[in-house]
Amino acid sequence: MEAYVVEWLGFLGRWFHMIAGIAWIGASFYFIWLDSHLRAPRDADEAERLGIGGEVWALHGGGFYRAQKFAVAPPALPEPLHWFKWEAYTTWLSGMFLLGLVFYLGADVYLLDRAVADLSRPAAVAIGLAFLAGGWLVYDLLCRSPLGAREPLLAAAMLALCALAAYALTNLFSGRGAFIHFGAMLGTIMAANVYFVIMPGQRAMVKASVEGRTPDPSHAARGKQRSVHNTYFTLPVLFTMISNHHALFTNARHAWLVLVAIALAGVFIRLFFTFRHRGIAKPSFWAIGIALLAAVFVALAPRGAGPAAGAATFADVKAIVDLRCAGCHAATPTFAGFAAAPKNVLLDTGERILAQAQRVHQQTVVLKAMPIANLTQMTDEERAKVDAWFRGGAKQD
């Protein structure tokens, strides 16, 4: 029953996290687009009288819209005034719930890899949380330092910080655990930007307007900077969210380089679109992003199999699968913590093993992603037997 409840909690947590994330990223993308498309107001008298800095006319869903942005603040604040914060908070909170449920509660399965680092569960959890908090603190200090006023240098420092974090994480955790903590670190930075910088600045601007004072424009500048940073973090974070379904990346020999390269590709692709919104053609950004993805594709491409091991029979392979795989991949899993077979892959009969022969070979031999965290201790000799059987035609005896 415990595994069943955890399965439901994971489903509900992921669903809510996805909904909240769509709302947050959608709002972020829209306001970046909006800022990039602001034009001088058509009514100059109105603009001067109200202090309007720019406006956008748009058509959507059968209606015309006119969005205006004030240079600093309107003469009087209207009611209601909509704030955009709960999208960020609920995305982060639901993400932390999933991190705790999947990677901390199930640390032995998803977070720890004794072949990488011999960590206890408490130590691994503490290290993971330290990366989340430490990433934000270092990033925030960089933004508040003189580098904060020089975006290219700040970007270079952030790239170095992220590369260092990726290298450290992949040398502490399993591939899955490392990638998800890298994304969680960036997600924590994004949410902390909203909570510690953007929202306090907006509250200060509202307070100044209510009290009849001119709001300090530095609050708007800092908020805009952090908001732009957040939009560049979104594609790397989304990649880490789906990376757990792709052992090709998380189990790569130099996984940290793969992580940095694909995350950086996401940044350049997002840069291309943000500049395009401003009417500035920057095809080089798009080209760099695609080139990085192509480089990873080439680097991870199979190099051709080596000489096959001695002949192996289907009976040999079935015995290995029964011992190492069928505990999870069965109609009724017997391995603790699994209420259903992962991805509905069933290997509890000979017919099912034959039907899944290519997947078994891919996951246990090519990627060595299964058994997950090698919980059942599949040996290299057993993997060699699976390889020999598959390359011999994957036939039944």
N, C-alpha and C positions, 0 to 999 in steps of 0.2 A: 504493500500500500504506500510506503514512503516513496518509492521510486515513481509510482503513479502520480502522487501529489507533486513531486518535484517536476515531473514532465509537464503537468498542467501549469505550474508556476512559471516554468520556462517559456511555455507557449504564450501565456498571457503577458509576461514581461516583455517578450520580443515584439509582440503585436503592439503593445502600448508604446514601447520604445520607438518602433518604426513610425507610428502615427505622430508622436511628439516630434521626432526628428524631421519628418516631412514638413510639419508646420514651421519648425525653426528654420530649416534650410530654405524652405520656400520663401519665408519672410525675408531672410538675409539676401537671397538672390534677387528678390523683387526690389528691395531698397537700394542695393548696389546698382541695379539697372536704372532705377528711378533717378538716383543722383547723377548717373552718367548721361541721362537724356534731358536734364534740365536745360531750358532755353530762357532767354530774356523774356519777361512778361510782355504780352501784347499791349496791355493797358499800362503805359508808362506812368500815368498819373496815379493809378491805383497802387502800382508797385512802390512809388515814392512815398505815398501817404501811409501805406501799411508796412513798408519795409520788406517787400517780397523780393527774394533774391533770384528766383527762377520758378518755372512752371512746366508742366508736361500735360499735353492733351492726349487722351487715349480712348480707344474703343474696345469694349469687351462685353461679351454676353448680351449684345443688343442694346447697350447703353453707352453714352459718352461720359467721360470722366475728365475732370480738371484737377490735377494735383499741384499744389503750390508749396514751395519751401521758403520760409522766411530767412532773411540774411542772419538774424540773431533770434528774435522772438516777436510774436504778434503784440500789438498794443494792449490787447486784453486776452486773457486765456479763456477759451470756450469750454463748455461742459457738454458732454463728457470728453475728456482727453484720454485717448487710448495709448496704453503703454505696451511695449513688446518685451516681455521678460519671461512669462511662464512657459513659453515654448522652449526656451533655453534651459530653465530650471527642471522641467519635467523630463526633458531629454536626458540631462545629466543624471538625475535621480534614478530614472528607470535603467539607465546604463549601468550605474553603480549597483543597482539591485541584481541585474544579470551577471555582472562581474562577480559579485559575491555568491550568487546561486550556482553558477556554472563553474567558474574558475577557482573560487576559494572553497566552497563546499565540496566541489569535485576536483580538488587540487591534484589528487593522485592520478586522475585520468587526464585532465586537460591542461594543467599548469606545470606539473613537475616532470622532469625527464632526468633520471639518475645518470644517464650517459652524458648529460650536459653539465649538471651540477648536483651534488648530493646535498640537497636542501630539505629541511623539515618543512611541514606545512606552515606552522607559525612564522618561520623565517621567511618563507616565500611570500606569504601574505604581507608581512611587514615591508619587505623589499618592494613589492608591487605598489603598495600605497605610498611608499617613500618616493617612487618615481613619479607618481601622479602629483603629489604636493611639490616635490622638488622641481619638476618641470615648470610648473606655474611660477614658483618663486624666482628661478633663474630667468625665465622669460620676462617677468614683470620688471626685474632689476635691469635687464638689458633695455627695455623700452623706456625706463625712467633715467637711464644713463645718457651721456652725450650721443651714444649710438642711435638713440630713439629719434633724433632729428635728422638722421642720415639713413634713409630707408635701404639703399643698396648694401651698406655695411651691416645694418641690422639684419637684413635677410641672410647675408653670409654667415653672421654669427649664429643665427637660428638654424641654418643648414648644418653647421658644425655641431651644434648642440643636439640636433635630431640624429645625426649620424652617430655620435657618441652614445646616445641613448639606445639606438637600434643595435649597435654592436654589443653593448653591455647586456641588454635584455636577451638577445639570442645566445649569450653565453651564460645565462642564468636559468632561463625557463625553456620549456618545450617551444617548438616553432609557433604553435597555436597561441600559447600563453604570451610569448614575446610580441607577436604581431598585435594581439588584442590590447596589450598594455601600452604599446606605442600609440595606438589609436585612442585609448582611454586618456593617455597623457595629453594628447592634442585636444581631445574633447573637454578635458578639465580646464585647460588653458582658455578654450572658447567660452565655457560657462563662467569661469572666473572673470574673464574680461567683462561679461555682462554684469555680474554681481558686484565686482569691486571697482570697476572703472566707468562703464557706460551708465549704469543706473544712478550711482551717486552724482555723476556729472549732470544727468538730466534732472535729478531732484534739485540740485543747486540752481540750475537755470530756471526751473519752475518757481522756486522760492524767490529768486531775484525778481522775476516778472510779477509775482503776486505783491511783493513789497515795493514795486515801482522803481526798481533799480535796473540798470542795464546788465543783462547776464554776462558773465565772464566768458568770452569766446574760446578761451583755452579748454574749457570743458567740452565744447563741441568738437574742437580739434582732436583732443585725446579720444573722445568717443568714436569719432570717424576713423581714426587710425586703427583702433582695436577692432572696429566693425569690419574694416577692410581685411585685416589680418585673419579674422574669423572666416571670411569667405574663401580665403586661400587654403585654409585648413580643411575645408569641408570634403573635398575629393579624396585627400589622403585618409581621412577618418572613414569615409564610406568604403574605401578599399580594404582597410583593416577589418571592417565589419563583415565583409564577405570572404576575407582571406581564409577563414577557418574551413571553408568548403573546398579549398584548393591547396592540397598538400604539395602540389608542384612548387608553390612558392614557399610555404612555411617549412618544408623539409629540404629546401635547397641547401647545397653545401655551404654557400656563402649567403645565407638567408638575410643577413643584415644589409648587404649590398642590394639584394633584390627589393627589400622593403624600402630602402632610401630611394632607389631608382624609380620605383613605381609611384611612391609618394611625390617625388619631385616632378614626375611626368604629370601628375594630377595638378600640381601647382601651376606648371607652365600652360596646361590646357585651360585652366581657369583664368590665368592671366590673359590669354588670347581673347577670351570672351569678354572680360571686363574692359579691355582696351577697345574691342570692337564696338561695345556699347557706346563708347565715347566718340565713335566715328574714326578711330585710329586703326589702320591696318597694321597688324604685327604678325605676319605669317611665320616669322622666325620662332615665336613662342609655340605655335601649334607644331611646327616642324621639330622643335627640340623635344616636346612631349612625346610625339610619335616616335622619334628616334630613340628615346630612352626605353619605350615599350618594345621597340624592335630589338634593341640591344639585349634586353632581358629574354626575349623570345629566342634569340640566337644562343645566348649563354646557357639557357636551360634545355636546349634541344638535345634529344638522345644522341649519343655519339656512336651507337652501334654496340650490339651485345658482344661480350667476350666469348671465349670458348665455353660451350655448355658443360655442365657437370655430368657425372655418370648418369646413365639412364635411370628414370624414375617412373614408377607405375602409378596408375590412378589410385590404387589401394594405398600407396605411400602418401599421396597427396591428401586423400580423404582422411587418413589417420592424423595428418598434421592439422588439417582444417578442423576436424572434430576436437582436437586438443587445444588449439590456439585461437580459433575464430568462432566456433559455433556457440560458445557460451553467451555471446552477445547477439550474434547473427542467427537467431532462431525464432520460431513463431512464439515461443515462450522463453525469453532469455533467462539463464540461470546465473549470470554474472551480476553481482550486487550493483545496484544503482541504475540498471537499465530496465525500463518498463516495456520497451518495444525495441525491435531490431533497428540500429541506426540506418537511416535512409531507406528503411524497409528492405534491406539486402538480407536475404535468407540463405544460409549455407548449411542447414541442418540435415540435408539429404544428398545423396549422390547426384540425383538429377539437378538439384539446385546448384550444386558446385559446378557441374558441367555447364549449366546455363550462364553462370557468372565467371567462367574461366578467365576471360580477358580482364575483368575487374579485379579478380583475386590476384592475378599476376601483376597488374599495374600497381595495386596498393601495397602488396607484400614484398615485391621484388624491385620494381622500377623506382617507386617513390619511398618504399619502406615506411609508409605512413601507418600501416596496420601490422599487427594489432596496435591500437592507439596507446601511445606511450610505452609500447611493448609490454603491456601489463601481464601478458601470458608468457612472456619470455621466449618468443620464437627465435630460434638460433639461425646463424648464417647458413649452417648446413641444411636446415629445413627450407630456408628461402631458396637455396641452390636446387633443391629437389623440385620445388614448385616451378622454378625457372626451366629446369631440364624437361619436366613434363609438359609445360606449355609450349616450349620451343619444339618439342617432338610431336606437336599436333593436338595436344590437350584431348587425348582420346581416352575412352573408357576401356579398361582391360577386357 
